[in-house]
Amino acid sequence: MVLAREHEWVWDSWYVVDGDTLHAFTLMAPKSLGDPDLRHINARVGHSTSTDGITWTHVGEALGPSEGDGFDSQATWTGSIVRHNGQWHMFFTGINRENLTTVQAIGHATSPDLMTWTRTSAAPVVRADAQYALLGNDHDGAEHFRDPWVFHHEGAWHMLMTASDHDGWGTIGHATSPDLGEWTLHAPLVQNSQLRQMEVVEVLEIGGNWVVLFCLAGRDIERPGVSGGTFATYSAPAAGPIGPFDLDRMEVIAEGVYAARAVFFQGEWKLFGFLDSGEPGGFTGTISDPIALELSPRGTLVPRG
């Protein structure tokens, strides 16, 4: 049984394991909109729980747009969650009513129990600067800066995010913080990717090996020697959590499964992502059953077996 809702589409997702319970935080929007393409400017963060990764209970809305004219006044998009000093911290993407999808920035909310979330500030905690492609750039004019993936490594908190460089190539943005409160934005981690986007980035250490996950459509790949699926999630070997990333060895983990996250649950790595063939009408508004993963001899993540 996939993660599905009768009256809402669900798509991008991120996960927390707390004891025996798997928490899924998903983007959701009402099917009453009619056109699935309208979901992006109407997205809110929903919350579901499971004890097996297959059967899900809908908890409700975790985080919606802010009131007023803030950076997230239109919709709340993809994020990640970490635990620090007895609190859960969600970093999420916001878009505003003025610019809609063309300007994206990163917000921060906290919770004592994963159920009730409070923003730490009306302003974004991280947004793009001149090291990245900003609003009005020559490529597509949009300020891509979304999908924060936050983790702790060697005494500092790191945030990776979907971004674009000045040549219009997809890149991985990078920021650091000593305390999850104040963030310093650094230069992009990937140069001249020859990929038009690298969405929903995640880095993992498995058996002493680092792997990066991201997603894109086959039409976004212009890197020589690299082929891909129509609409898929990929992995590539990494030298460490902030790279370098060996994109020449990127390969599909799951075709037709997009914006997927890997989570260690019940003793194994499992992949969850939303189902979309990439063809017209291929978006289902549902999230896949878990796909068991293993590390390949090539240093990539692949379905087990």
C-alpha positions in Angstrom: 0.0 0.0 0.0 1.6 3.3 -1.1 1.4 6.4 0.9 -1.7 8.1 -0.6 -4.4 10.5 0.4 -8.0 10.4 -0.9 -8.4 14.2 -1.3 -4.7 15.4 -1.6 -1.8 14.7 -3.9 1.4 14.0 -2.0 4.9 14.1 -3.6 8.3 15.2 -2.2 9.0 13.6 1.2 11.5 13.5 4.1 11.7 11.1 7.0 12.4 10.8 10.7 12.8 7.6 12.7 11.7 8.0 16.3 11.8 4.8 18.2 9.8 2.2 16.3 7.9 4.8 14.3 8.7 6.2 10.9 7.5 9.8 10.3 7.0 11.0 6.8 6.7 14.7 6.1 5.3 15.2 2.6 4.3 18.0 0.3 0.6 17.9 -0.2 -2.1 19.9 -2.1 -5.8 19.4 -2.7 -6.9 17.4 -5.7 -9.8 19.9 -5.9 -7.3 22.1 -7.8 -8.0 19.9 -10.8 -4.6 20.5 -12.5 -1.7 18.8 -10.8 0.7 21.5 -12.1 -1.1 23.9 -9.7 0.1 21.9 -6.7 3.5 23.6 -6.5 2.1 27.0 -5.6 -0.4 25.5 -3.2 1.9 23.1 -1.3 1.8 22.5 2.4 3.8 20.1 4.6 1.7 17.1 5.7 2.7 14.4 8.3 2.0 10.7 8.3 3.4 7.8 10.5 4.0 4.2 10.0 5.4 1.2 11.9 6.4 -0.8 8.8 6.9 1.8 6.0 3.9 0.4 4.1 0.8 1.2 6.1 0.4 4.9 6.9 -1.7 7.0 9.2 -2.2 10.6 8.3 -1.5 12.9 11.2 -2.4 16.2 9.6 -0.8 19.4 8.4 2.6 20.1 9.9 3.5 23.4 8.3 1.6 25.7 6.0 2.3 29.2 4.5 2.9 32.0 6.8 0.6 35.0 7.2 1.5 38.4 5.9 4.1 39.0 3.1 6.9 36.8 4.3 9.3 34.7 2.2 7.0 31.7 2.6 3.6 33.4 2.3 2.5 31.3 -0.8 3.7 27.8 0.0 6.0 25.6 2.0 8.2 23.1 0.1 10.7 20.3 0.7 13.0 20.1 3.7 14.7 17.9 6.2 14.6 17.3 10.0 17.3 16.8 12.6 17.3 16.5 16.4 19.5 18.8 18.6 19.5 19.7 22.3 16.1 17.9 22.9 14.3 19.6 20.0 13.4 18.7 16.5 14.5 21.2 13.8 12.8 21.3 10.4 14.5 23.3 7.6 12.1 23.9 4.7 11.7 25.8 1.5 9.4 28.8 1.2 8.0 30.7 -1.8 6.1 34.0 -1.6 3.0 35.5 -3.2 4.9 38.2 -5.1 7.4 36.0 -7.0 5.8 32.5 -6.6 8.2 29.8 -7.8 10.9 32.2 -9.1 12.3 33.0 -5.7 13.0 30.3 -3.1 14.5 30.6 0.4 15.1 28.4 3.4 13.2 28.6 6.7 13.5 27.0 10.1 10.9 25.6 12.5 11.2 23.7 15.7 9.1 21.1 17.6 9.3 19.3 20.9 7.4 16.2 19.6 7.3 16.3 15.7 3.6 17.2 16.0 3.5 20.9 16.6 5.9 23.2 14.7 6.8 26.8 15.4 8.8 29.0 13.0 12.0 30.5 14.6 11.8 33.6 12.5 9.6 35.4 10.0 12.7 35.8 7.8 14.6 33.0 6.0 17.6 31.6 7.7 19.5 31.1 4.4 18.9 32.5 1.0 20.9 32.7 -2.3 23.6 35.4 -2.7 25.8 36.5 -5.6 27.7 33.2 -5.6 24.5 31.6 -7.1 22.1 32.5 -9.9 19.7 35.1 -8.6 16.3 36.4 -9.7 16.5 37.8 -13.3 19.6 35.7 -14.3 20.2 35.2 -18.0 19.4 31.4 -18.0 15.9 31.1 -16.7 15.5 34.1 -14.5 14.7 32.1 -11.4 16.4 31.9 -8.0 16.6 28.2 -7.4 17.4 27.6 -3.7 15.5 24.8 -2.1 15.3 21.3 -0.7 17.7 21.8 2.4 19.4 18.6 3.6 20.9 19.2 7.0 23.4 17.0 8.9 26.1 17.2 11.5 29.7 16.4 10.5 33.1 17.0 12.3 31.8 19.6 14.8 29.6 21.7 12.5 26.1 21.6 11.0 26.0 21.5 7.2 23.1 22.3 4.8 23.1 21.2 1.2 20.5 22.6 -1.2 19.3 22.5 -4.8 20.7 25.6 -6.6 21.9 26.9 -9.9 25.2 28.4 -10.9 25.7 31.5 -13.2 25.9 29.3 -16.3 22.5 27.8 -15.6 23.8 24.4 -14.5 22.4 22.7 -11.5 24.6 22.7 -8.5 24.7 21.8 -4.8 24.6 24.8 -2.5 26.4 24.7 0.9 26.0 26.5 4.2 27.4 25.8 7.7 26.3 26.6 11.2 27.7 26.0 14.7 24.3 25.9 16.3 21.5 25.6 13.6 20.7 29.2 14.3 23.2 31.3 12.4 24.2 30.1 8.9 27.1 31.1 6.6 26.6 30.5 2.9 29.6 29.1 0.9 30.4 28.7 -2.7 28.6 25.9 -4.7 30.0 22.4 -4.3 29.7 21.4 -7.9 31.0 23.3 -10.9 29.9 22.9 -14.5 27.8 19.8 -13.7 26.3 19.8 -17.2 23.0 18.8 -15.5 20.2 21.4 -15.7 19.2 20.6 -12.1 20.2 18.4 -9.1 17.0 18.3 -7.0 16.4 17.0 -3.5 20.0 16.3 -2.6 20.9 13.8 0.2 24.3 12.6 1.3 24.8 9.3 3.2 27.7 7.3 4.7 27.2 3.6 4.3 29.9 1.2 5.4 32.5 3.9 5.3 31.5 5.0 1.8 29.8 8.4 1.0 27.1 8.5 -1.6 25.1 11.5 -2.9 21.5 11.1 -4.0 19.5 13.6 -6.2 16.9 13.5 -8.9 16.3 15.0 -12.4 14.7 14.2 -15.7 16.6 12.7 -18.6 16.1 15.8 -20.6 18.2 17.7 -18.0 21.3 15.6 -18.6 23.8 17.2 -21.0 26.9 15.6 -19.4 28.9 13.5 -22.0 28.8 9.8 -21.3 26.0 9.9 -18.8 22.6 8.6 -19.6 19.5 8.5 -17.5 15.9 7.7 -17.2 12.9 9.7 -18.1 12.2 10.8 -14.6 14.4 9.2 -11.9 16.4 9.4 -8.7 20.1 8.9 -9.0 23.1 8.2 -6.9 26.8 8.9 -7.3 30.0 8.1 -5.3 31.3 10.9 -3.1 34.7 11.5 -1.5 33.0 12.9 1.6 29.7 14.6 2.7 30.6 17.8 0.8 32.3 16.1 -2.1 33.9 16.0 -4.5 31.0 14.1 -6.2 31.8 11.7 -9.1 29.0 12.7 -11.4 30.6 10.7 -14.3 29.5 7.6 -12.4 26.0 8.7 -11.6 23.4 6.1 -12.2 19.7 5.5 -11.8 18.5 4.1 -8.5 14.8 4.1 -9.3 13.1 4.9 -12.6 9.8 6.7 -12.2 10.5 7.4 -8.5 11.3 11.0 -8.0 12.5 13.2 -5.1 13.3 10.0 -3.2 14.9 9.9 0.2 16.9 7.0 1.7 16.2 6.2 5.3 17.7 3.6 7.7 14.7 1.8 9.2 14.2 -1.6 10.7 17.8 -2.6 10.1 18.2 -1.6 6.4 18.3 1.3 4.0 15.0 1.9 2.3 14.1 4.4 -0.5 10.8 6.3 -0.7 9.8 8.7 -3.4 6.8 9.9 -5.3 5.6 8.0 -8.4 5.8 9.8 -11.7 6.7 8.4 -15.1 7.7 11.9 -16.4 5.2 11.5 -19.2 2.0 13.6 -19.6 -0.4 12.3 -17.0 2.3 10.2 -15.3 2.1 12.0 -11.9 0.1 9.9 -9.4 0.3 12.0 -6.3 1.4 9.0 -4.3 4.6 7.8 -2.6 6.2 4.4 -3.4 6.4 1.4 -1.1 9.9 1.1 0.4 12.6 0.0 -2.0 15.4 -1.9 -0.1 18.9 -0.6 -1.0 22.5 -1.8 -1.0 25.8 -0.3 -1.9 27.1 -1.5 -5.3 30.7 -2.2 -6.1 30.7 1.0 -8.1 30.0 3.1 -4.9 26.4 3.8 -5.8 23.2 2.9 -4.1 21.1 0.3 -6.0 17.9 -1.7 -5.3 18.9 -4.8 -3.2 19.1 -8.0 -5.1 
